[in-house]
Amino acid sequence: MTKISVGLIGCGKICSHYIECVEKFDHLQIVACGDINPQASRETAREYDIPKIYSVEELLDDPAIDIVLNLTTPAAHAEVSKNALLKGKHVYGEKPLALNRDDGRELLELAEQKNLRIGCAPDTFLGSGLQTCRQLIDDGAIGKPHAATAFMATAGVESWHPNPFFYYQKGGGPLFDMGPYYLTALAFLLGPAKRVTAISQISMPERVATCEEHYGARIQVETPTHYSGMVEYECGVLVTSVFTFDAIGRTTHPNIEIYGGEGTLVCPNPNKFDDPVLLKTTEDEEWREIEHTHNHYSKRGIGLADMAWSIHENRPHRASGQLGFHVLDIMQGFDESSQNRKPREIESTCQKPDPLPPEYSDEDWLILKPEPELEPENKADINVVEKT
């Protein structure tokens, strides 16, 4: 298979994780990088030996680039992805897909019109931890799931992040920053959601940065920093959720806990790939740590690798734009429900991503062996290889 060429836009903190991951795969290569800050592009290219340094416009105009890897800040996600699609390139981007469902829907429609793929992080659900949880649920280890909890509680990012300001603007906050990990994991484990009921608040209108880069700077908070909500899933599971930047220290509550008729499953942190999985069934006296059913390479960027191979095989990719849009729809539903003080119906849906075969080893995952071709179920997210 000919290597698929990737152009990276956005040379910030997260890009190193993707670059190091792409280097592990035989079918991918990053051939160019670009950023609105030329110095960031130069430093990234020099550190990782990337051949071409471009402006954003030059990168989008290069016909040799097949996929644009969009690692810009959330406010720029939709615009950069749209421009890439208009230039005839597939797109894989960081979460969220966009800041609102109108922009997200436009991206899916444009991808369909252009017969192009669009993928969206997070891809942590492809890690061995959550893949093991899916295997346990599918095998009936806890019986029929009926309820769950999802808790994300930290003290915010101003003490450690070198650029904490955008986390407290529209498109940031605990929901849009961390919510995608939890809501994507739940969609992978349980399927699509149908309704959300939520409340939210801005607990402190101003915060003070204590990170080295901006120590003492005042941060004006423009987005809620605490959300509490209930998400109802089409499968009948009710999920109680909390997303907050208002905790002192991290929560000791399990990040995701799923309750079934015959057992309870404690899922790993959905922001990680291979944390432990705990299970207690009606036959167990104590909690058991479950050996992972999967043993493959798990780092940020495997969703991009899966999408690239799926283009070659003309099959659905797992970290899809459709999945990213459904998560975005749920998150906007949180905001609308909390503002209107009433439930919000979720109008979108998504195909429950296929699990990875448990027999994948590191060697198999690095090369990504072909899988049987599947019949498309959603044309907008399962496009042909050729670009227009």
N, C-alpha and C positions, 0 to 999 in steps of 0.2 A: 504493500500500500504506500502511495506517495504521501509524504508528510504534509499535514495541513498547516498552513501558515497563519500565525496569530499576530495581530497588532494590538499592543497594550496601550490603552488610554487611561491615564491616572496613575502617576508614579508616587503614590503616598505610602502610608504605613503598611497597608495590607498587601501591596504588590509583591513583596518578597516571598510571601507564602505561596502565591500562585506561580511565580517564576520557578521556584524550587520544585514545585509539584510537576509543572509542565516538563521540566528537564528529565523526569523519570519515565516519561512516556515516549515510545518509539514513533508514534504517529503524529506528534505535535512538535512545533517549533515556534518560538517567539522571534519574529524577524525584525520587529520595529517597536519603538515605544514613543509616546508623545504625552505632553502635559502642558497646561496653560502656563506653568512655570518651567521655562527651558532648563534652568539649573537642575531641577528634579529629574528631567529626562536624561540629561548628560550624566548625572551621578548614577542613575539606575542602569543606563547602557554600559557605563564603564565597569560597574560592579559585577554585572551579570553577562558581560560580553554580548550584548544585543547589537546586531550589525548596523541598524539604522536608527537615527534620531530624527524625529519629525515634529513639526507642529501638528496639532490635532487635524487641521484641514488637509495637510499633506498626507497624513496617515490614511485618512478616509479616501483619498484620491488614488492611493496605490493599488493598481489592479491585481498585484501579486498576493495581497492579503485576503484570506478566505473568511476569517472570523475576527471580529473586534471584541476584545476583552475589555469591558467597560468597568473600570474601578474608580470612577470619579465619585465625588461627594453626592449624597442622595438627591440634592436639588438639581443636579445635572444629569441624573440617570436617564430620564425620559428623552431629553433633547439629544444627548450623544447617541443613544440607541436609535432614535428615529433617523438621525442623519446617517448613521451607519447602514441602516436598512435601505434608505433612499439611494445610497451608493452601491447597493447590491451585495452587501456583506451580511453574513450570519452574525448574530450578537449573543454573547454570554456576559451577563452583568452581575455586579454585586447587588445585594438586597438593599432597599425594596425595589421592585420592578419600576415603580414611579411613585410620586407622592399622592396621586389621586387616581381613582378608577377610570376617569375619562382619558387621561394620558396613557394609562396602562392598556385600556381597550384599543386605543388608536395604534399602539405598538403591535398588538396581536393581529389587528386587521391589516396593518401594513405588511407584516410578515407573511400573512396568507396571500395577499395580493402579489407579493414579490416572490413567492415560493421559497422563502427563507426560513431558517430556524431562529428562534429566540429562546435563550435559556436564562435562568435566574438562580442565584444563590438564595438560601444556603444549600450546600450539598452534604451537610453533616449527616443527614439521614441515610446516606450511602455508606457510612462508617460501620464498622463491625458491631458496635454497641446497639444502635437502633435497628440494624438488620437482624440481630439476634432477637430483639423484642418482637419484631414483625413475625419472625419464624415461630416464636412461642405463641403469639396470639393466633396465627393461622393454624397452628397445630392443636389449638384448644386447651393450652396449658392452664388458662385461668377461666375457662368456660366462656360464655358470652359476655363481652364487656358491657357494662351498663353505666359506669360513671368514671370520672377521672379528675385529677387536679393538676394544675400547671402553675408553678410559682417561680418568678424571677424577681429577686429582691437584692439590690446592691445600694451602695452609697453614691452612685453616679460616677462620672468619669473625670471630673475636674481635678482630681488629685494626681492622676497619672497620665492622662492622654495629652500629647503635645499640641493638639488643636481641639480643645473641648467645646468651643463656642457653638459649632453647628449642631451638636447633640442637644442643645436646648432651643433650637429654632424649629420651625415647621419641617416635618420630615424626620425629626430626631425624637428625643425622649425615649423612655423605656419600651414603649410599644413598637414604634417604627424601627428602633435600633435593635432590640433584642427579641421582640415579638415574632419576627419571621422564623427564628430558630425553633421556637416552641410550636407555632402554628403549622409550620411545614412538617415537623415531626409528627404532629397529631394527624395531619392529612395523610401522611404516609402510613400511619398505624391504623387509623380509623376511617379514612375517607373524607369526603367533603362535608362542610358545615352548612346549616340551613338558617340559623338564627342566632343573634347575639343580643344580650342585654348587659349594659355596662354603666358605670359611673366613673368619673375621673376628677382630678383636681391638680392645680399648680400649688404645691405645698409651700414653696418659697419663691417669691417673684424675682429674687436676685441671689446668685451664688458667687462665691469667691474662688478663683482658681488657685490651687496650691501646687500645680505641676511646675517643674523647673522652668519650662519655656515661657510661662505667662504668670508667674507667681504674683499674687495680689490683684490680678485683673478682675474686674467686675463682670459678671455674666448675667445678662438679662434673660429671664426664662420666658419663652413664648409658646411653649407646648406643655401639656400636662406631664407631670412627673410621677403620677400614681394613677393606675387603672385597676379597677376590680370588675370582673364580669363573669357571665355565664354564657358558654357557647354550646348550642345544641347541634349535634351532628346527625346526618341523615340516617346513620345506622342506629340511632336511638340513644347514644351515649351523651351524657351531660357532663361538661367540663367546667369546673370552677377554676378561675384563673386570676392571678395577680401579677401585674408588671409595674415595678416601682424602682425609682432612683432615690427613694426617701428612707432607706434602711441604713442603719449603722452597722456595717459589716454585711456579709452575705448570709442569706437565709440558711437555716439548718433543715428546712423542709425539703423533701425530695423534689427535684425539679419537675418531673412528670411521674405521676403514680396512676396506674390504671386498675380499676376494680372490676372483677368479673364474678360470675356466680360460683366459681370454683377456686378462685385465688386472686392474689394481688401482685401486680408487676411494678417494680420500681425501675424506671427507665434511666439511662445515663443522662448527664447534662447534654442537652441538644446542641450546645455550642461546641461540643467536642465529638470526637469520632469513636473513641474506644474505651470509654469509662465502664465501670462494672455494671452488671445487670443483676438485680436481686428478685427473687421469687419466693412467695409463700402461698402454698395451696392448702386446701382443707385437710390434706394428709400430712402436712409438715408441722412439726412442733416449733421449729425455728426458721428464720430466713435462710435461704440458700443463695450463694453467688453462683450464677450460671456461666459455665464456660461458653465463650463466644462461638456461635455456629459458623462464623465467617472469619477468614484470616487473610485479608487482602490489604494492599496499600491504601491508607486512608488519610488524606490530607486535603486542605482546601485546594480546589481545582479539579477534583475527580469528576465533578459534575460537568465541567468543560470537556474533560477527556471523554466522558460517556457521550456527550452531545456530538463531538467530532466523529467518534466512531459510528454513531447512529446515522450521521449524514452519509457516511460511506455505505452503511448497510441498509439505508432507507427504512429505518424502524423508529419507534418513539424514543425520545430521550427522557430521562427520568426527572432531572431538575429543569422542568419545562417552564416556558412562559405562561402556559395555562395554569400550572400550579402556582407560580409566582403571582399571577393576577388574582387567583382565588384567595391567597393569603392577604394580598393588598385589599381586596374587597372586605374581608373579615376585619382587618385593622381599621379601615375607614368606617365600617359598621360600628366598631367600638366607639369611635369619636362621635358619630351621629346619634347613637343610642344615648351616650352620656350627655350630649347637648339637649336632646329632645326628651329625655327621661322616659323613654319607652323602647320596646324591643325593635330591632332592625332586622328585617328579612335579608338574607344573603341570596342575591339573585344569580350569582355565578355558580359554577360547579367545576369539578376537575376530575380527570381520570386518576384513580388511586395508583401511584407509581408502582411499577413492578419491582419486586425485591430482586436483589442480585442472587445468582445461584450460589448456594453455600459452599460448593466445591471450588470456587475461585481461590486460587493461591496468589501469593505476591507475584509470582512470575506470570500467571495468567492475566492478572489485573494490569500489570505494566504493559502488556501487549494487547490487552482487551480482545480476547478471542471473539469471533463473530457469533451472534445469536440467531436463531431462526427468525425469518422475516415475519412480522406481525401485520395483520390487517389494520389499517388506520381507523381510529375511532373518533378522531377530532382533526379534521383536515387543517385547521388553523395552526395546529401545533405539531403536525407530522408532515413535513414538506419534503419535496423531492430534492435531490442533490444539486441539480443545475441551478445556477443563479441567472437572473435576468439583467 
